[in-house]
Amino acid sequence: SILFGSRNSGKGMINNLKIYFDRLSKTFYSLSYDFDSTSLIHTIDADLSICKDYRMPYRVNDFLIISQGKLLVAGKERKTENGLLVLRDLETGDSNIIFTTPAEIVTIFYDEENQNYWIGSEEGLFVLDRNFKQIYRYYAQLSNAGKYVPNTSINAIERYRKHLVIGTLGGGVYFIDPVSYQVIRHLNT
């Protein structure tokens, strides 16, 4: 079952809800926004029925589970609205900002096959190596064939066979070769 926010009389979720499951720790992780531009990450131990909430001092849009209680968090800083990529230890509260962008980071994807992080922001797409060093950035125009990832919000990144599929807000769907970084196909939606 899905729990509803108490601040709105239990009538709906607090702005957003994403649920992830970590098979190793048998823990569910969920994310919700709060009304003050902060976020909550909730953990639910499936076996022990223990729930914990962790307030993040920034807006969280997406995260990856690195190990039990350690997350790679993507979002934005409240005051500057810069995009943030943060290593966060839920138990100690330690945070380490490892990458920033001029615009909010919307999504993050780890490509296990090539060991790269793909960062989708409101102003384009970044590729980081496994040590979080930027190795590529998609700007507005990529080729003279009209295949490009526009400077628009990148909302979804997922692997499909040998390619990554990039979903944008209003710019269509792109199939990208994760080795050469070339756009293979663009579909208008």
BALO-216802 format. One line per field, with one value per residue: residue number from 1; x, y, z of N, C-alpha, C, O, CB in turn. Coordinates in pm, whole numbers, plus 50000, padded with zeros to 5 digits. Atoms other than C-alpha are relative to their C-alpha. Glycine has a CB too. Example, Ala and Ser with C-alpha at 12.3 -4.5 7.8 and 13.67 -1.06 7.14 Angstrom:
<sites>
num: (1  2) .
nx: (50089  49918) .
ny: (49881  49881) .
nz: (50000  49994) .
cax: (51230  51367) .
cay: (49550  49894) .
caz: (50780  50714) .
cx: (50090  49923) .
cy: (50120  50109) .
cz: (50000  50073) .
ox: (50194  49974) .
oy: (50118  50220) .
oz: (50066  50090) .
cbx: (49901  50041) .
cby: (50003  50046) .
cbz: (50125  49858) .
</sites>
This chain:
<sites>
num: (1  2  3  4  5  6  7  8  9  10  11  12  13  14  15  16  17  18  19  20  21  22  23  24  25  26  27  28  29  30  31  32  33  34  35  36  37  38  39  40  41  42  43  44  45  46  47  48  49  50  51  52  53  54  55  56  57  58  59  60  61  62  63  64  65  66  67  68  69  70  71  72  73  74  75  76  77  78  79  80  81  82  83  84  85  86  87  88  89  90  91  92  93  94  95  96  97  98  99  100  101  102  103  104  105  106  107  108  109  110  111  112  113  114  115  116  117  118  119  120  121  122  123  124  125  126  127  128  129  130  131  132  133  134  135  136  137  138  139  140  141  142  143  144  145  146  147  148  149  150  151  152  153  154  155  156  157  158  159  160  161  162  163  164  165  166  167  168  169  170  171  172  173  174  175  176  177  178  179  180  181  182  183  184  185  186  187  188  189) .
nx: (50084  49928  50041  50031  49949  50090  50020  50114  50112  49996  50073  49913  49858  49936  49938  49932  49964  49927  49968  49892  49979  49864  50012  49902  50042  50146  50052  50063  49967  50094  49964  50111  49968  50077  50047  49898  49891  49914  50053  49990  49975  50057  49956  50093  49945  50113  50014  50023  50103  49947  49996  49921  50003  49878  50023  49890  50009  50010  50104  49951  50083  49971  49881  49955  49953  49860  49991  50102  49996  49920  50070  49958  50124  50004  50105  49958  49976  50117  49978  49946  50069  49904  50014  49908  49982  49950  49988  50065  50008  50122  49982  49917  50041  49892  50026  49886  50041  49896  50017  50105  50037  50070  50146  50044  49981  50131  49988  49866  49999  49867  49985  49906  49916  49891  49962  50017  50123  50066  50068  50096  50034  50095  49930  49922  49956  49859  49951  49891  49941  50035  49943  50081  49937  50076  49928  50071  50122  50078  50048  50121  49987  49899  49958  50062  50112  50121  50018  49940  50070  50012  49984  50131  49999  49984  50084  49988  49884  50010  49931  50079  49901  49866  50010  50072  50117  50008  50129  49993  50126  50033  49899  50002  49924  49875  49925  49860  49896  49931  49855  49957  50083  50072  50144  50027  50137  50081  50143  50082  50117) .
ny: (49882  49874  49909  49866  49895  49956  49856  49968  50079  50136  50005  50022  50003  49869  49957  50098  50122  50101  50111  50086  50113  50050  50144  50046  49967  50019  49872  49911  49859  49916  49859  49906  49859  49931  49870  49896  50029  50108  50130  50108  50136  50093  50139  50095  50135  50086  50111  49955  49896  49879  49886  49885  49886  49921  49872  49950  49853  49958  50073  50124  50047  50139  50048  50136  50065  50040  50112  49982  49871  49902  49966  49895  49922  49899  49902  49860  49923  49915  49856  49966  50086  50078  50144  50065  50143  50007  50128  49979  50111  49975  50023  49896  49869  49940  49971  49953  49956  50048  49944  49900  49950  49872  50022  50114  50137  50065  50146  50057  50140  50061  50099  50100  50056  49908  49940  49855  49941  49910  49902  49920  49875  49916  49936  50093  50132  50010  50134  50002  50132  50060  49915  49878  49896  49981  50043  49957  49923  49978  49865  49995  50061  50105  50042  49924  50079  49962  50085  49930  49996  49856  49951  50010  50090  50144  50055  50146  50064  50145  50081  50090  50076  49940  49854  49934  49926  49875  49935  49858  49928  49928  50012  50133  50111  50019  50123  49957  50101  49958  50007  49890  49884  49951  50020  50098  49982  49902  50014  49892  50052) .
nz: (50000  50005  49893  50047  49914  49895  50009  50084  49946  50053  50127  50113  49972  49990  50125  50085  49930  50076  49911  50044  49910  49995  49975  49901  49863  49994  49955  50095  49987  50074  50006  50013  49982  49897  50047  49981  50093  49952  50038  49903  50048  49903  50013  49941  49992  50036  49906  49863  50003  49938  50091  49956  50091  50004  50067  50082  50001  50139  50071  50058  50111  50031  49929  50020  49878  50018  49907  49897  49933  50074  50123  50090  50006  50105  49976  50010  49879  49980  50018  50132  50097  50078  49990  49908  49990  49863  49930  49870  49907  49925  49856  49936  50050  50078  50141  50076  50134  50091  50134  50008  50132  49988  49993  49919  50050  49995  49992  50005  50042  50004  50105  49947  50106  50030  49872  50008  49949  50094  49918  50075  49932  50072  50110  50079  49956  49966  49978  49905  49983  49871  49896  50005  50082  50124  50119  50120  49981  50120  50021  50082  50133  50000  50133  50108  50050  49928  49882  49887  49873  49977  49863  49938  49886  50023  49894  49984  50063  49978  50101  50084  50077  50004  49997  49894  50046  49926  50016  49970  49984  50122  50105  50058  49942  50072  49980  50002  49982  49879  50016  50088  49961  50116  50007  50105  50048  49928  50023  49946  49928) .
cax: (50000  50106  50100  49951  50084  49935  49975  49703  49456  49568  49407  49714  50087  50315  50400  50595  50667  50927  50990  51309  51397  51745  51759  52070  51933  51567  51490  51245  51348  51096  51120  50877  50899  50796  50640  50956  51174  51331  51280  51228  51382  51198  51340  51119  51270  51044  51114  51105  50841  51064  51021  51266  51254  51557  51518  51738  51823  51778  51521  51576  51449  51614  51874  52075  52140  52518  52516  52299  52223  52446  52285  52385  52127  52031  51838  51882  52010  51732  51891  52087  51874  52195  52181  52343  52482  52546  52686  52470  52510  52164  52286  52555  52395  52725  52689  52951  52862  53046  52903  52704  52526  52377  52027  51835  51935  51623  51744  52048  52133  52434  52533  52690  52821  53034  53064  52941  52686  52440  52302  51985  51931  51692  51960  52092  52280  52614  52823  53052  53302  53284  53497  53242  53464  53278  53377  53109  52831  52555  52502  52212  52346  52527  52533  52458  52201  51955  52004  52058  51968  51829  51905  51583  51490  51614  51349  51432  51740  51728  51923  51759  51980  52304  52175  52062  51718  51691  51347  51313  51042  50905  51216  51135  51318  51680  51870  52238  52541  52693  53044  53073  52815  52655  52281  52165  51797  51556  51182  50949  50678) .
cay: (50000  50360  50602  50946  51271  51386  51756  51740  51543  51215  51307  51261  51226  51517  51649  51346  50987  50750  50406  50202  49863  49756  49375  49340  49518  49436  49803  50020  50380  50644  51012  51294  51671  51892  52234  52427  52306  52036  51667  51358  51021  50742  50395  50099  49771  49514  49239  49441  49697  49982  50319  50610  50957  51160  51530  51661  52035  52054  51942  51581  51466  51128  50909  50593  50348  50311  50080  50035  50382  50556  50738  50940  51218  51443  51767  52139  52375  52586  52933  52933  52670  52516  52147  51922  51572  51473  51163  51127  50893  50863  50733  50994  51277  51342  51503  51561  51770  51605  51782  52096  52232  52574  52422  52169  51802  51601  51244  51023  50688  50460  50266  49953  49830  50142  50251  50605  50825  51003  51320  51475  51841  52115  52242  51927  51607  51538  51220  51151  50870  50640  50891  51166  51357  51510  51339  51465  51720  51738  52089  52204  52096  51764  51697  51857  51582  51752  51496  51677  51680  52028  52239  52124  51921  51561  51369  51002  50794  50418  50148  49968  49697  49867  50223  50467  50617  50979  51130  51508  51755  51860  51763  51401  51077  51016  50689  50745  50520  50526  50458  50711  50953  50988  51033  50729  50813  51089  51043  51339  51281) .
caz: (50000  49949  50240  50189  50327  50657  50571  50312  50526  50374  50040  49826  49802  49888  49539  49418  49503  49365  49512  49478  49623  49731  49704  49920  50226  50149  50197  50009  49947  49854  49781  49839  49810  50094  50067  50164  49871  50082  50029  50235  50167  50342  50409  50481  50600  50437  50692  51014  50909  51029  50860  50883  50731  50627  50546  50267  50277  49900  49648  49545  49206  49175  49344  49305  49587  49611  49915  50220  50353  50098  49808  49506  49510  49215  49253  49313  49576  49730  49718  49392  49214  49076  49001  49258  49258  49619  49789  50100  50395  50550  50887  50956  50757  50581  50238  49974  49668  49381  49075  49004  48699  48623  48616  48822  48782  48706  48669  48700  48544  48598  48288  48437  48103  48044  48408  48338  48510  48281  48436  48296  48381  48280  48042  47881  47941  48111  48120  48417  48463  48765  48962  48887  48643  48349  48026  47790  47764  47509  47384  47167  46827  46794  46422  46089  46027  46258  46534  46862  47225  47282  47586  47743  48044  48030  48225  48166  48089  48043  47861  47569  47418  47305  47336  47597  47553  47658  47716  47707  47798  47461  47264  47185  47256  47161  47116  47198  47156  47508  47376  47091  47245  46903  46861  46662  46633  46728  46764  46797  47053) .
cx: (50088  49945  49979  50048  49898  49971  49882  49883  49995  49934  50090  50145  50056  50081  50056  50027  50069  50036  50108  50013  50144  49994  50095  49954  49850  49931  49937  50046  49895  50039  49873  50053  49920  49968  50104  50124  50104  49935  50015  50033  49956  50061  49900  50065  49884  49978  49959  49889  50043  50011  50082  49989  50130  49974  50127  49986  49995  49889  50063  49902  50018  50120  50030  50046  50140  50029  49899  50020  50081  49937  50077  49875  50012  49885  50047  50014  49888  50024  50043  49926  50096  49970  50108  50003  50076  50013  49948  49999  49880  50021  50079  49955  50106  49959  50126  49951  50112  49990  49888  49978  49929  49849  49973  50028  49870  50011  50144  49989  50145  49999  50107  50096  50122  50051  50001  49869  49948  49908  49909  49962  49896  50065  50091  50048  50151  50036  50122  50060  49969  50061  49936  50069  49922  50085  49929  49880  49932  49951  49885  50016  50113  50049  49932  49883  49870  49971  50070  49915  49990  50031  49863  50009  50008  49929  50016  50122  49990  50075  49898  50098  50136  49998  49938  49886  49985  49865  50009  49861  49978  50099  50006  50085  50122  50061  50147  50091  50083  50153  50050  49930  49923  49851  49973  49863  49928  49854  49929  49880  49892) .
cy: (50124  50090  50139  50102  50047  50149  50039  49908  49860  49986  49977  50003  50141  50023  49889  49875  49907  49892  49914  49886  49954  49853  49951  50025  49976  50125  50074  50142  50076  50145  50082  50141  50051  50139  50111  49978  49905  49869  49903  49872  49909  49862  49912  49863  49904  49887  50046  50105  50125  50108  50112  50108  50078  50127  50042  50151  50059  49919  49879  49956  49852  49958  49858  49945  49948  49877  50028  50132  50108  50021  50101  50077  50108  50096  50142  50062  50103  50147  50036  49930  49931  49853  49942  49850  49979  49854  50022  49870  50027  49986  50110  50140  50070  50015  50051  50036  49963  50057  50102  50040  50133  49986  49871  49866  49925  49850  49956  49852  49951  49890  49901  49948  50088  50075  50153  50040  50097  50089  50083  50124  50076  50072  49904  49878  49999  49852  50010  49860  49948  50074  50138  50117  50010  49958  50042  50084  50018  50143  49996  49928  49897  49963  50086  49924  50032  49913  50068  49980  50147  50036  50009  49898  49853  49931  49851  49950  49852  49928  49916  49934  50069  50151  50050  50078  50120  50064  50145  50059  50084  49986  49863  49900  49977  49865  50037  49880  50042  49992  50119  50132  50059  49970  49909  50026  50102  49979  50121  49940  50104) .
cz: (50000  50109  49942  50101  50102  49990  49912  50033  49943  49865  49880  50040  50005  49872  49911  50082  49902  50100  49933  50100  49988  50041  50109  50142  50023  50055  49883  50030  49921  50019  49995  50020  50117  49947  50010  49912  50057  49956  50115  49926  50112  49975  50073  49994  49981  50101  50140  50011  50076  49894  50061  49894  50013  49920  49927  49991  49859  49936  49933  49891  49970  50085  49958  50134  49972  50085  50110  50075  49932  49862  49918  49963  49892  50027  49980  50137  50013  49967  49859  49886  49904  50018  50088  49978  50129  50042  50140  50080  50091  50150  50068  49961  49919  49853  49936  49860  49905  49859  50006  49855  50018  50013  50077  49932  50024  50020  49990  49965  50002  49896  50042  49894  49971  50123  49995  50066  49895  50083  49911  50078  49919  49883  49924  50076  50022  50018  50092  50006  50140  50119  50002  49930  49869  49881  49871  50041  49866  49998  49901  49866  50000  49861  49895  49939  50073  50120  50117  50125  50035  50145  50064  50111  49955  50116  50022  49924  50034  49890  49924  49903  50006  50016  50129  49937  50093  49970  50044  50018  49875  49887  49936  50078  49911  50036  49981  50018  50121  49992  49917  50034  49883  50011  49881  49936  50085  49961  50060  50069  50008) .
ox: (50204  49824  50049  50054  49780  49870  49829  49812  49888  49902  50040  50179  50000  50196  50032  50039  50015  50070  50097  49976  50193  49960  50061  49963  49801  49843  49994  50060  49863  50113  49779  50149  49812  50015  50082  50232  50214  49827  50094  49972  49998  50073  49850  50086  49793  49864  49877  49851  49965  50071  50069  49979  50182  49944  50236  49876  50019  49842  50163  49782  49927  50191  49945  50108  50159  50086  49834  50123  50088  49916  50153  49787  50115  49775  50123  49947  49846  49938  49987  49932  50054  49920  50222  49900  50190  49920  49997  49954  49882  49961  50042  49987  50085  49901  50203  49913  50226  50084  49786  50067  49880  49781  50059  50001  49819  49933  50230  49896  50234  49924  50226  50213  50231  50144  50096  49772  50023  49819  49957  49916  49854  49996  50194  49999  50227  49952  50215  49988  49901  50023  49985  50040  49892  50199  49988  49822  49996  49877  49845  49929  50228  50165  49831  49818  49768  49864  50192  49796  50093  50027  49809  50110  49928  49974  49979  50151  49976  50087  49806  50149  50192  50103  49874  49902  49977  49834  50060  49761  50033  50075  50088  50127  50112  50058  50186  50065  50148  50221  50145  49971  49873  49811  50007  49846  49951  49821  49947  49819  49786) .
oy: (50119  50105  50181  50074  50063  50196  50149  49862  49799  49874  49960  50035  50232  49980  49891  49881  49875  49923  49878  49900  49929  49821  49860  49937  49992  50118  50082  50181  50040  50180  50048  50163  50001  50178  50218  50024  49895  49869  49924  49840  49925  49820  49947  49808  49899  49847  49981  50143  50185  50088  50142  50079  50096  50121  50038  50201  50178  49820  49892  49945  49786  50043  49785  50018  49860  49779  50133  50155  50220  49927  50181  50025  50176  50054  50171  50025  50161  50210  50128  49974  49884  49810  49987  49789  50025  49775  50109  49766  50122  50061  50153  50237  50182  49924  50125  49948  50007  50045  50080  50028  50163  50083  49785  49849  49922  49791  50030  49783  50019  49793  49926  49922  50036  50155  50218  49964  50179  50041  50154  50114  50032  50136  49945  49847  50050  49773  50086  49761  50016  50048  50229  50233  49909  50002  50036  50065  50051  50187  49888  49848  49930  49923  50151  49974  49967  49922  50081  49948  50209  49951  50118  49829  49806  49940  49800  49995  49815  49980  49859  49998  50086  50214  49975  50139  50107  50092  50174  49997  50193  50040  49840  49925  49975  49824  50087  49792  50147  50035  50187  50238  50171  49865  49943  50009  50111  49974  50152  49846  50079) .
oz: (50042  50124  49851  50221  50069  50042  49926  49944  49938  49824  49769  50154  49943  49863  49791  50204  49796  50214  49816  50217  49878  50155  50185  50227  50134  50140  49774  50146  49808  50111  49922  50095  50148  49840  49955  49947  50003  49898  50207  49823  50227  49860  50180  49886  50064  50123  50205  50122  50149  49788  50180  49774  50123  49801  49983  49966  49841  49992  49862  49914  49921  50139  49907  50212  49889  50037  50110  50138  49982  49786  49972  49894  49884  50061  49887  50233  49913  49905  49799  49771  49798  50122  50087  49950  50144  50023  50212  50031  50170  50227  50177  50031  49872  49793  49997  49783  49922  49780  50072  49771  50127  50049  50091  49813  50136  50094  49941  50007  49953  49906  50027  49923  49949  50112  50041  50067  49842  50153  49822  50192  49812  49803  49872  50184  49940  50060  50065  49988  50217  50234  50069  49960  49806  49866  49763  50148  49766  50086  49857  49831  50031  49845  49922  49847  50052  50179  50117  50119  50065  50234  50083  50124  49875  50230  50128  49814  50150  49779  49983  49811  50114  50018  50203  49831  50215  49854  50152  49979  49861  49778  49847  50191  49789  50152  49875  50101  50115  50085  49957  49987  49892  50060  49767  49815  50206  49842  50177  50019  50065) .
cbx: (49905  49987  50106  49850  50045  50058  50125  50037  49869  49935  49924  49975  50075  50091  50108  50132  49876  50127  49873  50135  49903  50089  50026  50133  50033  49964  50111  49844  50147  49854  50090  49888  49971  50079  49879  50040  50067  50019  50072  49869  50151  49844  50144  49862  50074  50021  50129  50127  49869  50139  49857  50149  49879  50118  49956  50001  50117  50136  49929  50017  50030  50029  49980  50114  49903  50098  50148  50003  50052  50148  49861  50075  49968  49984  49946  49901  50140  49954  50104  50147  49900  50145  50004  49963  50076  49909  50149  49856  50134  49893  50069  50147  49961  50128  49885  50113  49970  49994  49970  50036  49910  50032  49937  49852  50122  49923  49917  50076  49936  50041  50036  49923  49919  49955  50137  50005  50025  49920  50101  49875  50127  49937  50082  50116  49960  50033  50037  49953  50154  50045  50150  49962  50152  49955  50018  49955  50029  49881  50113  49962  50026  49945  49970  50103  50031  49884  50056  50015  50074  49860  50072  49890  49875  50153  49859  49872  50137  49852  50108  49885  49954  50068  49918  50094  49869  50118  49891  50075  50002  49985  50134  50048  49912  50099  49954  50026  50090  49952  50041  49974  50088  50057  49922  50006  49925  50045  49945  49957  50039) .
cby: (50000  50067  50003  50015  50116  49967  50066  49988  50070  49908  50128  50103  49916  50009  50093  50058  49932  50058  49915  50079  49884  50083  49923  50067  50144  49878  50085  49989  50031  49975  50030  49969  50083  50006  50039  50005  50128  50005  49946  49986  49976  49996  49980  50001  49976  49941  49923  50056  49947  49972  50048  49961  50091  49918  50109  49933  50059  49980  50091  49888  50079  49980  50008  49992  49884  50116  49982  49883  49980  49953  50054  49943  50064  49935  49985  50080  50068  49989  50049  49965  50082  50032  49937  50031  49939  50077  49946  50053  49984  49905  49868  49981  50087  49915  50102  49892  50154  49852  49889  50124  49896  50086  49993  50013  49929  50029  49933  50018  49982  49945  50067  49885  49982  50100  49950  50048  50072  49920  50089  49918  50087  50100  50116  50070  49893  50081  49928  50044  50005  49855  50013  50042  49969  50147  49850  49878  50137  49901  50093  50145  50109  49878  49852  50032  49851  49997  49855  50150  49915  50048  50137  49963  50021  49957  50028  49929  50063  49954  49910  50077  49983  49965  50049  50094  49909  50097  49927  50075  50089  50140  50033  50006  49870  50113  49885  50105  49983  49918  49867  49964  50107  49939  50137  49858  49866  50146  49867  50098  49955) .
cbz: (50121  49860  50112  49974  49916  50136  49948  49850  49973  50095  49980  49894  49896  50126  50030  49942  50063  49928  50033  49985  49970  50100  49873  49976  50030  50087  50065  50005  49949  50047  49879  50102  49871  50135  50078  50145  49957  50157  49875  50081  49960  49991  50056  49926  50138  49863  50008  50058  50058  50067  49966  50026  50030  49938  50101  49858  50075  49924  49896  50109  49877  49846  50152  49893  50045  50038  50058  50099  50133  49987  50031  49872  50137  49860  50139  49915  49998  50142  50098  49993  49922  50043  49862  50144  49874  50097  50000  49981  50084  49955  50022  49961  50114  50011  49984  49995  49996  49993  49893  50085  49922  49883  49858  50031  50070  49873  49890  50136  49858  50140  49863  50059  49874  49896  50043  49854  50137  49889  50078  49966  50022  50093  50052  49944  49897  50129  49865  50140  49975  50002  49980  50139  49975  49985  50002  49915  50067  49992  49949  49975  49893  50067  49977  49893  50012  49908  49976  49969  50113  49963  50003  49897  50084  49990  49970  49950  50049  50005  50066  49924  49854  49871  49882  50084  49999  49963  50079  49890  50128  50031  50055  49860  50012  50032  49901  50110  49869  50114  49932  49854  50062  49872  49988  50056  50001  49970  50062  49890  50140) .
</sites>
